[in-house]
Amino acid sequence: MTFEIARSKRLMTRSLRSGTAAMIGGVLFLAPLGNVAAQDANSGAQTVLKQARSQIQNMVISMSEGCSGGAHGVPPVNWAQLQPHANSAVNALDAAVTALSQDQKPNALQQINITEGELEALLNGVHNNCSGGAHGQDPVGMSGYLATKASVQGRLDTVKIFLGG
């Protein structure tokens, strides 16, 4: 029994020494990497924005044939007027990614705000924009579009927090 207690104390002491050395080594190793950490954060934000862009693009493809009718669906009644909102949202995200790659956080934040406004205009425009009913109908996938908007908004909010906005 005393052998087990002594062995256990030795292991704990050795473990504490190893852990302390690892922490000190980690701090010394990471200290000069402050700029790299900032670059990695920018890179992470860029990845999040690219994912949001992809979500918007997929939603727009679905919207383009989102109303009932035809072999695969038909576009909303005023699709030609809605497409520029989709294009502007995607272009603004591209501009935000470029701004982050150049460490221009205020510009990136502005582009994200533009994206949010264009996305809102797109969703408001597609609401009740399919033929049918007294005032039109929502596209078949409207609940999915709203879920995509919420997901994209969450991504954009996360990046805005990172940017300080």
C-alpha positions in Angstrom: 0.0 0.0 0.0 2.8 2.5 0.8 4.4 1.6 -2.6 1.2 2.8 -4.4 1.0 6.0 -2.4 4.7 6.8 -3.1 4.3 5.9 -6.8 1.2 8.1 -7.0 3.1 11.1 -5.4 6.0 10.6 -7.9 3.6 10.6 -10.9 1.8 13.6 -9.7 5.0 15.6 -9.1 6.3 14.5 -12.6 3.0 15.4 -14.1 3.0 18.9 -12.5 6.6 19.5 -13.7 5.7 18.4 -17.2 2.6 20.5 -17.3 4.3 23.6 -16.1 7.1 23.2 -18.6 4.6 22.7 -21.4 2.7 25.9 -20.4 5.9 28.0 -20.2 7.0 26.6 -23.5 3.6 27.3 -25.1 3.6 30.9 -23.9 7.1 31.5 -25.1 6.2 29.8 -28.5 3.0 31.8 -28.9 4.2 35.2 -27.8 5.7 36.2 -31.2 2.7 34.8 -33.1 0.3 37.7 -32.2 0.1 38.8 -35.8 -0.4 35.3 -37.0 -3.3 34.9 -34.6 -4.9 38.1 -36.0 -4.3 36.8 -39.6 -5.9 33.5 -38.6 -8.9 35.3 -37.2 -9.2 37.2 -40.4 -8.9 34.0 -42.3 -11.6 32.4 -40.2 -13.9 35.4 -40.7 -13.3 35.1 -44.4 -14.3 31.4 -44.3 -17.5 32.2 -42.5 -18.4 34.9 -45.1 -17.7 32.5 -47.9 -20.0 29.9 -46.3 -22.7 32.6 -46.0 -22.2 33.5 -49.6 -22.7 29.8 -50.6 -25.9 29.6 -48.5 -27.3 32.7 -50.2 -26.4 31.4 -53.7 -28.1 28.0 -53.0 -31.2 29.8 -51.7 -31.4 32.0 -54.8 -31.1 29.0 -57.1 -34.1 27.4 -55.2 -36.0 30.7 -55.3 -35.6 31.0 -59.0 -38.0 28.0 -59.3 -39.7 28.4 -56.0 -43.3 28.8 -57.0 -45.7 26.1 -57.9 -46.1 25.3 -61.6 -44.1 23.9 -64.5 -42.1 20.8 -64.4 -39.7 22.0 -61.7 -41.4 25.1 -60.4 -41.5 28.7 -61.7 -39.9 31.9 -60.6 -41.7 34.4 -58.4 -43.8 37.0 -60.3 -41.2 39.8 -60.0 -38.1 37.7 -60.1 -36.3 40.1 -62.5 -36.6 42.8 -59.8 -35.5 40.5 -57.0 -32.4 39.1 -58.7 -30.4 42.4 -58.3 -30.9 42.1 -54.5 -29.4 38.6 -54.5 -26.5 39.7 -56.7 -25.8 42.7 -54.5 -25.8 40.5 -51.4 -23.3 38.1 -52.9 -21.1 40.9 -54.3 -21.1 42.6 -50.9 -19.9 39.4 -49.3 -17.1 39.1 -51.9 -16.1 42.7 -51.1 -16.1 42.0 -47.4 -13.8 39.0 -47.9 -11.5 41.1 -50.0 -11.6 43.9 -47.4 -10.6 41.4 -44.6 -7.8 40.1 -46.7 -6.4 43.6 -46.8 -7.1 44.1 -43.1 -9.8 46.8 -43.8 -12.2 45.9 -41.0 -14.4 49.0 -41.3 -15.0 48.4 -45.0 -15.7 44.7 -44.3 -18.3 45.7 -41.7 -19.9 48.1 -44.2 -20.1 45.4 -46.8 -21.7 43.0 -44.3 -24.3 45.6 -43.5 -25.1 46.0 -47.2 -25.4 42.2 -47.5 -27.9 42.1 -44.6 -30.0 44.9 -46.2 -30.1 43.2 -49.6 -30.9 39.8 -48.1 -33.8 41.4 -46.2 -35.1 43.1 -49.4 -34.8 39.8 -51.2 -36.9 37.9 -48.6 -39.4 40.6 -48.3 -39.8 40.7 -52.1 -40.3 37.0 -52.5 -43.0 37.0 -49.7 -46.5 36.5 -51.3 -44.9 36.8 -54.7 -46.2 33.6 -56.3 -49.4 33.6 -58.2 -52.5 32.4 -56.5 -54.7 33.5 -53.6 -56.1 36.9 -53.1 -52.8 38.6 -52.4 -50.3 36.0 -53.8 -48.7 33.1 -52.1 -45.3 32.4 -50.6 -42.9 30.2 -52.5 -43.1 26.5 -51.6 -39.8 26.7 -49.8 -40.4 30.0 -47.9 -39.8 28.4 -44.5 -36.5 27.1 -45.8 -35.6 30.5 -47.1 -36.3 32.1 -43.7 -34.2 29.4 -42.0 -31.3 30.1 -44.4 -31.7 33.8 -43.8 -31.5 33.2 -40.0 -28.4 31.0 -40.5 -26.7 33.6 -42.7 -27.6 36.3 -40.2 -26.1 34.3 -37.4 -22.9 33.9 -39.4 -22.8 37.6 -40.2 -23.5 38.6 -36.6 -20.5 36.5 -35.5 -18.2 38.2 -38.0 -19.5 41.6 -37.0 -18.7 40.9 -33.4 -15.2 40.0 -34.4 -14.9 43.2 -36.4 -16.1 45.2 -33.4 -19.4 46.3 -35.0 
